[in-house]
């Protein structure tokens, strides 16, 4: 079983990784943490390795808190979810963690809704 966790906030990512651990308990699961490195349209997509390392380091520490091995993949992308789609599969469970608001959805909720509308199996995990 494959599980993809999309990194959002530190606490949202922790909640999603904890849910992935619970979801895969007793099963042979492979967990991949997708870390989007969002680059504004005004900048070029090429980033220095130092900038990427600074983006990934907090999520490496969060992934290290869990017993299961977590593969980390960085996605350099623009401010929308279209560049995450090629990394996702419809036969993989996708977990997105974050805060939940009723009237004004958070960015994590909007991402989960967008991927659900594209028929991806998404589970939103509240922090």
Secondary structure, DSSP 8 states (H G I E B T S, - for coil): -EEEEE--SHHHHHHHHHHHHHHTTTS--EEEEEEEEE--TTS-S---HHHHHHHHHHHHHHHHTSSS-EEEEEEEE-SSGGGTGGG--TTSEEEEEE---SSS--HHHHHHHHHHHTT--EEEEE-
